[in-house]
Amino acid sequence: MAKGTYIQKGYIIDFTNSTGTDIAYGDVVPIGARIGIAAEDIAKDATGSLNVSGVFELPADNTAAFAVGDEVYWDDAGSKLTKTAGAIKAGWVIEPKAQAGTTAKVKID
């Protein structure tokens, strides 16, 4: 039977910044099909920490209401959460957001 080796809890991961620009604490960082939130400043080409689990308040589309449990996605070009599938999966909403609201509380996973 195949075996796995425990590495870490996985709430925060090491991330090597190959984006070509510095990343600031709190920045949303697309990582493949998911997002992470910078847990510290990460200089270009340096390795730093990304939160990949937890609840965060993030900028959100102000043309749509969000309900608790809605899946939301990160629109990297617009730098905001959206309900439009096809963007980068961000997580799910933990608190209702009115249509005109500009931020949403999201459990990233």
Backbone bond lengths (Angstrom), bond angles and torsions (degrees), N, CA, C in turn:
res aa  C-N    CA-C-N  psi(-1)  N-CA   C-N-CA  omega(-1)  CA-C   N-CA-C  phi
1 M - - - 1.443 - - 1.535 108.77 -
2 A 1.315 116.31 139.17 1.471 121.18 178.09 1.523 109.90 -68.71
3 K 1.318 116.34 146.35 1.464 121.68 -179.62 1.519 110.15 -122.49
4 G 1.312 115.26 149.49 1.458 121.36 175.31 1.517 109.82 -110.44
5 T 1.304 115.73 154.25 1.458 121.87 177.96 1.521 108.66 -113.20
6 Y 1.327 117.03 121.80 1.458 121.76 179.23 1.529 109.65 -63.54
7 I 1.335 116.23 131.91 1.464 121.78 -179.63 1.534 111.18 -110.18
8 Q 1.333 116.99 -54.29 1.461 121.22 -177.23 1.519 109.71 -164.16
9 K 1.339 117.89 169.86 1.465 121.28 178.49 1.523 111.60 -63.18
10 G 1.308 117.40 -36.24 1.454 120.53 175.57 1.513 116.21 93.33
11 Y 1.327 118.89 8.97 1.462 120.59 175.91 1.523 110.65 -73.25
12 I 1.322 115.02 -33.23 1.462 122.57 177.76 1.519 106.99 -128.98
13 I 1.333 115.71 134.26 1.463 119.91 179.13 1.521 110.27 -121.86
14 D 1.326 115.92 157.80 1.461 121.14 171.85 1.520 108.07 -75.50
15 F 1.328 115.96 139.27 1.464 121.65 -178.34 1.517 108.47 -137.75
16 T 1.324 116.32 124.94 1.462 120.91 174.95 1.517 108.08 -90.78
17 N 1.322 116.10 120.65 1.459 122.62 -174.34 1.525 111.07 -77.78
18 S 1.319 115.31 97.86 1.467 121.20 176.62 1.525 110.68 -107.92
19 T 1.345 116.94 23.77 1.461 121.29 -177.31 1.524 113.20 -77.36
20 G 1.327 117.18 -15.03 1.460 120.50 -178.30 1.514 113.56 90.13
21 T 1.326 117.32 -0.64 1.457 121.67 179.33 1.529 109.16 -145.72
22 D 1.315 116.89 159.73 1.461 120.29 177.12 1.529 109.90 -68.25
23 I 1.314 116.14 147.84 1.461 123.09 176.20 1.523 107.07 -110.36
24 A 1.333 116.73 132.04 1.466 121.36 179.78 1.524 110.42 -96.60
25 Y 1.330 115.29 153.43 1.462 121.40 174.75 1.526 109.21 -48.84
26 G 1.326 117.39 130.65 1.461 121.97 177.49 1.514 114.71 90.21
27 D 1.335 118.18 -11.00 1.465 119.94 178.66 1.520 110.80 -63.28
28 V 1.329 116.10 143.35 1.462 121.86 172.01 1.521 106.86 -81.64
29 V 1.334 116.22 127.94 1.459 121.80 -175.99 1.525 109.25 -121.65
30 P 1.341 118.04 112.26 1.462 119.29 174.31 1.529 109.89 -65.23
31 I 1.332 116.05 132.16 1.468 121.45 176.68 1.528 107.07 -131.44
32 G 1.309 115.90 90.70 1.457 120.47 -176.20 1.515 110.36 67.02
33 A 1.333 116.49 -123.17 1.459 121.92 -177.39 1.526 112.68 -92.21
34 R 1.326 118.48 11.01 1.461 123.61 -177.63 1.531 109.61 -134.22
35 I 1.341 115.08 178.94 1.461 119.75 173.79 1.522 109.59 -123.39
36 G 1.309 114.80 159.55 1.450 122.67 169.01 1.516 107.57 -131.71
37 I 1.307 116.58 163.01 1.463 122.19 177.46 1.526 107.04 -117.63
38 A 1.329 115.98 125.33 1.466 119.95 -177.20 1.524 110.51 -59.94
39 A 1.324 115.77 125.34 1.462 121.95 179.06 1.526 111.33 -89.15
40 E 1.326 115.97 -3.73 1.466 122.74 179.60 1.525 107.60 -165.41
41 D 1.312 117.34 167.98 1.463 120.51 171.52 1.525 107.57 -66.03
42 I 1.344 116.50 137.59 1.466 120.78 178.48 1.526 107.44 -129.73
43 A 1.315 116.38 109.76 1.464 121.13 -179.97 1.530 110.04 -66.02
44 K 1.315 115.26 155.63 1.464 121.75 175.48 1.528 109.07 -52.15
45 D 1.324 116.49 132.74 1.470 125.28 178.61 1.530 114.26 69.32
46 A 1.322 118.51 3.78 1.468 121.64 177.53 1.530 109.60 -95.95
47 T 1.321 115.93 166.69 1.460 121.40 176.01 1.519 108.80 -107.55
48 G 1.332 115.56 134.70 1.455 121.36 179.45 1.512 110.16 -146.13
49 S 1.314 116.58 -168.75 1.463 122.17 -173.90 1.520 112.25 -104.99
50 L 1.345 114.67 136.49 1.464 122.30 174.29 1.521 109.02 -120.55
51 N 1.337 116.11 132.42 1.460 120.78 169.31 1.525 107.44 -75.10
52 V 1.327 117.21 128.43 1.465 120.54 177.36 1.527 111.00 -122.05
53 S 1.318 116.12 10.02 1.454 122.28 175.98 1.516 107.17 -152.04
54 G 1.322 115.94 148.40 1.457 120.52 179.69 1.513 110.61 131.42
55 V 1.322 115.83 179.50 1.461 122.26 179.31 1.521 108.03 -110.16
56 F 1.331 115.37 130.40 1.459 121.69 -177.46 1.521 109.70 -135.13
57 E 1.325 116.45 147.67 1.460 121.95 171.90 1.520 106.63 -95.44
58 L 1.337 115.63 121.86 1.462 121.33 -173.99 1.520 110.81 -128.47
59 P 1.339 117.62 154.98 1.463 120.53 174.84 1.529 109.88 -57.83
60 A 1.341 116.08 142.71 1.463 120.02 -175.56 1.520 111.71 -137.84
61 D 1.319 114.53 155.69 1.464 123.47 175.10 1.529 108.71 -56.49
62 N 1.333 117.19 125.91 1.464 120.11 -179.48 1.525 112.32 -97.27
63 T 1.335 116.65 22.53 1.466 120.24 176.24 1.526 111.31 -114.64
64 A 1.338 117.70 5.11 1.464 121.07 -179.39 1.521 110.17 -142.59
65 A 1.331 115.36 141.22 1.461 120.56 173.03 1.524 108.57 -81.62
66 F 1.322 116.47 148.14 1.463 121.97 175.86 1.528 107.69 -117.46
67 A 1.325 116.50 136.59 1.463 121.98 176.43 1.525 109.52 -106.69
68 V 1.316 116.41 156.88 1.460 120.59 176.53 1.529 108.85 -56.40
69 G 1.312 116.03 130.80 1.460 121.49 179.53 1.514 114.66 94.78
70 D 1.340 118.10 -13.82 1.470 119.86 178.13 1.521 110.33 -60.93
71 E 1.329 116.28 135.48 1.461 119.68 170.20 1.517 107.59 -75.19
72 V 1.319 116.44 138.73 1.458 120.83 177.89 1.518 109.47 -129.34
73 Y 1.314 113.90 158.32 1.459 122.36 -173.85 1.517 108.60 -128.07
74 W 1.333 116.33 156.29 1.454 121.59 179.29 1.516 108.89 -97.63
75 D 1.330 116.32 118.83 1.462 123.17 173.66 1.524 106.06 -88.86
76 D 1.331 116.55 97.68 1.464 120.26 -174.22 1.522 111.59 -64.92
77 A 1.328 117.67 -36.91 1.469 120.64 -179.98 1.528 110.80 -65.54
78 G 1.332 117.12 -38.57 1.460 121.44 -179.24 1.517 113.70 -92.74
79 S 1.333 116.89 -6.34 1.472 123.21 -178.80 1.521 112.25 52.87
80 K 1.358 115.57 51.15 1.463 119.56 179.97 1.526 110.31 -158.29
81 L 1.328 114.11 161.37 1.454 120.85 174.23 1.517 110.09 -76.68
82 T 1.316 115.86 148.10 1.453 122.12 177.33 1.520 108.89 -144.81
83 K 1.330 117.15 160.90 1.459 120.47 173.70 1.523 110.84 -93.86
84 T 1.319 117.28 2.44 1.460 121.71 -178.62 1.521 110.52 -76.32
85 A 1.319 115.58 112.71 1.464 120.17 177.25 1.522 109.09 -63.00
86 G 1.300 116.06 153.47 1.459 120.28 -179.27 1.510 111.99 107.61
87 A 1.322 115.77 -25.76 1.461 118.57 172.52 1.533 106.74 -79.02
88 I 1.306 118.30 -175.47 1.464 123.01 -177.09 1.532 109.48 -76.04
89 K 1.330 117.74 127.95 1.461 120.73 -178.51 1.526 109.93 -62.17
90 A 1.346 115.26 128.83 1.460 120.36 179.90 1.526 111.66 -104.68
91 G 1.320 117.73 -40.01 1.459 120.87 -177.37 1.510 110.43 150.71
92 W 1.348 115.69 -143.72 1.463 119.70 -179.30 1.521 110.82 -138.46
93 V 1.336 113.91 151.41 1.460 122.95 -173.40 1.531 110.00 -76.29
94 I 1.341 116.88 135.68 1.468 120.48 179.96 1.527 113.06 -108.61
95 E 1.328 117.19 -7.11 1.462 121.60 -178.85 1.526 107.43 -148.34
96 P 1.347 118.96 136.83 1.467 119.36 -178.96 1.532 112.04 -57.68
97 K 1.343 114.88 146.35 1.466 121.44 175.32 1.516 107.69 -126.36
98 A 1.334 117.21 125.38 1.462 121.46 176.77 1.523 109.72 -66.00
99 Q 1.321 116.05 158.16 1.464 120.58 -178.16 1.520 112.01 -52.97
100 A 1.313 118.33 -43.40 1.469 121.21 -176.85 1.527 112.96 -80.01
101 G 1.323 117.86 -5.67 1.466 120.75 -179.05 1.522 111.71 -61.92
102 T 1.306 116.60 145.28 1.472 120.64 -176.95 1.523 113.33 -107.76
103 T 1.340 117.26 -4.15 1.463 120.79 175.17 1.525 108.84 -136.59
104 A 1.332 115.06 158.28 1.464 120.63 176.29 1.519 108.87 -140.20
105 K 1.330 115.36 148.89 1.464 121.10 175.62 1.521 107.77 -94.73
106 V 1.330 114.51 123.59 1.458 120.87 -170.61 1.522 110.77 -131.18
107 K 1.317 115.80 136.87 1.468 122.19 170.47 1.516 105.91 -87.99
108 I 1.340 116.36 110.25 1.459 118.36 178.11 1.519 108.49 -83.96
109 D 1.319 114.69 146.90 1.463 120.12 179.04 1.504 110.52 -156.42
